[in-house]
Amino acid sequence: SLGVLTCEAGCVLENLDNYLEKFGHCVPLDLGAKGSCQIGGNVSTNAGGLRLLRYGSLRGNVLGLEAVLADGTVVDSMSPLRKDNTGYDVKQLFIGSEGTLGVVTKVSLLAPIKPPF
């Protein structure tokens, strides 16, 4: 089954993966720069990585996010649910926008079970 990870945007990708490993899960994203890249930047650029073919794009693995607009307005689209039909899917605008629409501050991700190898 899948787990859900909710974290702040400044978390380093490798630290998140090490944390989830204790519970038998992994982050659905693996990059060469995983020791220094932050999950907020990965979401803002819709990063691909080595696990793209197995788990799909980051866009499909983000369940929710929180972002701050240029005027200071906080857009809260945090949801631990895979399907949410209550209005527009605002989080999809921020994924891949590279910070032009707002700065991602919190992310909710699917955390698949870590493969045995």
Residue frames relative to the residue before (quaternion, step in Angstrom):
aa qw qx qy qz dx dy dz
S 1.0000 0.0000 0.0000 0.0000 0.00 0.00 0.00
L 0.5023 -0.6560 0.4850 0.2865 3.53 -1.28 0.35
G 0.2707 -0.7270 0.6055 0.1777 3.52 -1.19 0.63
V 0.3173 -0.7143 0.5835 0.2205 3.55 -1.31 0.09
L 0.1377 -0.7766 0.6127 0.0504 3.55 -0.93 1.00
T 0.0548 -0.7705 0.6347 0.0220 3.56 -0.87 0.98
C 0.1280 0.8009 -0.5673 0.1427 3.57 -0.68 1.11
E 0.5479 -0.5832 0.4774 0.3630 3.53 -1.33 0.19
A 0.6611 -0.5749 0.3323 0.3492 3.55 -1.18 0.63
G 0.6696 0.5308 -0.3015 0.4231 3.60 1.11 -0.51
C 0.4534 0.6877 -0.4555 0.3376 3.61 1.23 0.05
V 0.4163 -0.7022 0.5254 0.2398 3.55 -0.95 0.95
L 0.5841 -0.6388 0.3849 0.3202 3.57 -0.91 0.98
E 0.6687 0.5022 -0.3070 0.4543 3.61 0.90 -0.86
N 0.6346 0.5232 -0.3292 0.4639 3.60 1.03 -0.73
L 0.6388 0.5167 -0.3230 0.4697 3.59 1.03 -0.76
D 0.6585 0.5089 -0.3075 0.4613 3.56 0.96 -0.88
N 0.6510 0.5072 -0.3107 0.4716 3.60 1.00 -0.81
Y 0.6311 0.5311 -0.3240 0.4634 3.58 1.05 -0.78
L 0.7033 0.4701 -0.2681 0.4610 3.58 0.87 -0.96
E 0.5653 0.6208 -0.3770 0.3910 3.58 1.15 -0.59
K 0.6054 0.5708 -0.3446 0.4346 3.58 1.12 -0.68
F 0.7329 0.3889 -0.2116 0.5165 3.58 1.19 -0.58
G 0.5699 -0.6286 0.3637 0.3844 3.59 1.28 0.14
H 0.6101 0.5251 -0.3511 0.4782 3.58 1.24 0.42
C 0.1848 -0.7658 0.5993 0.1421 3.57 -1.32 0.08
V 0.5317 -0.5722 0.5027 0.3704 3.55 -1.32 0.24
P 0.4305 -0.7307 0.4577 0.2670 3.65 -0.81 0.88
L 0.6475 0.4542 -0.2970 0.5350 3.58 1.21 0.51
D 0.0471 0.7847 -0.6158 0.0523 3.58 -0.92 0.90
L 0.0171 -0.8153 0.5768 -0.0488 3.57 -0.58 1.16
G 0.6111 -0.5440 0.4232 0.3891 3.55 -1.23 0.35
A 0.7243 0.4060 -0.2233 0.5106 3.57 1.14 -0.64
K 0.2453 0.8311 -0.4796 0.1385 3.59 1.21 0.46
G 0.6264 0.5541 -0.3412 0.4291 3.60 1.18 -0.39
S 0.7867 0.2874 -0.1591 0.5227 3.59 1.21 -0.31
C 0.6184 0.5550 -0.3696 0.4158 3.64 1.11 -0.42
Q 0.3247 -0.7456 0.5574 0.1672 3.53 -1.16 0.69
I 0.6027 -0.6218 0.3717 0.3346 3.55 -1.04 0.83
G 0.6044 0.5573 -0.3597 0.4413 3.61 1.08 -0.59
G 0.6658 0.4822 -0.2914 0.4891 3.57 1.02 -0.79
N 0.6143 0.5453 -0.3422 0.4563 3.57 1.08 -0.72
V 0.6694 0.4794 -0.2942 0.4854 3.57 0.97 -0.86
S 0.6601 0.5268 -0.3114 0.4357 3.59 0.94 -0.85
T 0.7441 0.3535 -0.2119 0.5258 3.59 1.14 -0.58
N 0.3383 -0.7506 0.4876 0.2906 3.60 1.31 -0.09
A 0.0132 0.8561 -0.5143 0.0493 3.54 0.87 1.05
G 0.4004 -0.7215 0.5218 0.2164 3.56 -1.13 0.74
G 0.0025 -0.8508 0.5237 0.0437 3.55 0.00 -1.27
L 0.7440 -0.4622 0.2979 0.3795 3.49 -1.42 0.11
R 0.7164 0.4484 -0.2546 0.4700 3.61 1.06 -0.61
L 0.3369 0.7824 -0.4711 0.2289 3.60 1.28 0.17
L 0.6966 0.4789 -0.2895 0.4490 3.60 0.83 -0.91
R 0.6899 0.4842 -0.2844 0.4567 3.58 1.02 -0.73
Y 0.8280 0.2410 -0.0890 0.4984 3.60 0.82 -1.01
G 0.5428 -0.6234 0.4051 0.3906 3.60 1.24 -0.10
S 0.7016 -0.4765 0.3280 0.4161 3.54 -1.32 0.11
L 0.6360 -0.5281 0.4042 0.3915 3.53 -1.25 0.43
R 0.5717 0.6060 -0.3640 0.4164 3.57 1.11 -0.72
G 0.7194 0.4407 -0.2463 0.4771 3.59 0.98 -0.82
N 0.6898 0.4790 -0.2735 0.4690 3.59 1.23 -0.38
V 0.5745 0.5551 -0.3882 0.4596 3.59 1.26 -0.11
L 0.2530 -0.7865 0.5502 0.1215 3.57 -0.64 1.15
G 0.7940 -0.1185 0.1077 0.5865 3.55 1.05 -0.72
L 0.0393 -0.7937 0.6052 0.0483 3.53 -1.27 0.27
E 0.2698 -0.7032 0.6311 0.1855 3.48 -1.40 0.31
A 0.0028 -0.8036 0.5943 -0.0334 3.57 -0.92 0.90
V 0.2877 -0.7309 0.5926 0.1785 3.53 -1.27 0.49
L 0.3498 -0.7458 0.5353 0.1864 3.55 -0.80 1.05
A 0.7138 -0.4680 0.3166 0.4139 3.56 -1.30 0.24
D 0.7029 0.4471 -0.2729 0.4812 3.62 1.07 -0.63
G 0.6204 -0.5770 0.3275 0.4183 3.59 1.30 0.10
T 0.4631 0.6762 -0.4461 0.3596 3.58 1.28 -0.02
V 0.2817 -0.7541 0.5722 0.1568 3.57 -0.91 0.95
V 0.1718 -0.7640 0.6169 0.0788 3.57 -0.77 1.10
D 0.0974 -0.8161 0.5695 0.0096 3.56 -0.43 1.24
S 0.0890 0.7850 -0.6020 0.1159 3.53 -0.40 1.29
M 0.2728 0.7788 -0.5125 0.2375 3.57 1.15 0.72
S 0.1754 0.7609 -0.6077 0.1450 3.52 -0.82 1.05
P 0.3070 -0.7559 0.5428 0.1993 3.59 -0.83 0.87
L 0.5649 0.6116 -0.3728 0.4097 3.59 1.30 0.07
R 0.4946 -0.6539 0.4835 0.3066 3.56 -1.06 0.74
K 0.7867 0.1999 -0.0996 0.5755 3.58 0.97 -0.82
D 0.0936 0.7770 -0.6124 0.1118 3.54 -0.86 1.05
N 0.0830 -0.8415 0.5339 0.0032 3.57 -0.26 1.25
T 0.4499 0.6915 -0.4571 0.3323 3.60 1.14 0.44
G 0.8417 -0.0876 0.0079 0.5327 3.56 0.08 1.29
Y 0.7659 -0.3582 0.2734 0.4586 3.54 -1.32 -0.32
D 0.4193 -0.6782 0.5435 0.2624 3.57 -1.17 0.63
V 0.1443 -0.8571 0.4919 0.0516 3.56 0.44 1.29
K 0.5913 0.6015 -0.3801 0.3795 3.60 1.03 -0.68
Q 0.6179 0.5687 -0.3495 0.4155 3.59 1.06 -0.66
L 0.5914 0.5624 -0.3676 0.4460 3.60 1.18 -0.44
F 0.7083 0.4699 -0.2596 0.4584 3.57 1.00 -0.81
I 0.6118 0.5420 -0.3557 0.4532 3.60 1.12 -0.60
G 0.8254 0.1600 -0.1567 0.5182 3.55 -0.58 1.18
S 0.5320 0.6510 -0.4057 0.3585 3.61 1.23 -0.01
E 0.3338 -0.7969 0.4476 0.2306 3.59 1.36 -0.08
G 0.7133 -0.4909 0.2485 0.4341 3.56 1.04 0.80
T 0.4703 0.6971 -0.4407 0.3140 3.60 1.21 0.03
L 0.7258 0.4026 -0.2397 0.5036 3.60 1.12 -0.57
G 0.7561 -0.2257 0.1749 0.5889 3.55 1.17 -0.60
V 0.4884 -0.6509 0.5036 0.2903 3.54 -1.33 0.26
V 0.3844 -0.7194 0.5347 0.2210 3.57 -0.77 1.09
T 0.1243 -0.8249 0.5504 0.0349 3.60 -0.80 1.02
K 0.7930 0.0706 -0.0273 0.6045 3.60 1.18 -0.46
V 0.1053 -0.8073 0.5805 0.0120 3.57 -1.04 0.82
S 0.1417 -0.7385 0.6517 0.0989 3.54 -1.20 0.66
L 0.0543 -0.8334 0.5482 -0.0451 3.57 -0.57 1.24
L 0.4866 -0.5804 0.5507 0.3509 3.52 -1.30 0.39
A 0.1214 -0.7793 0.6116 0.0625 3.58 -1.03 0.76
P 0.2029 -0.8150 0.5311 0.1118 3.59 -0.10 1.25
I 0.6181 -0.5247 0.4275 0.3999 3.56 -1.29 0.31
K 0.4745 -0.6800 0.4836 0.2804 3.56 -0.92 0.94
P 0.4521 -0.6863 0.4890 0.2925 3.59 -0.85 0.91
P 0.5970 -0.6252 0.3701 0.3401 3.62 -1.06 0.65
F 0.6960 0.4667 -0.2881 0.4635 3.64 1.14 -0.27
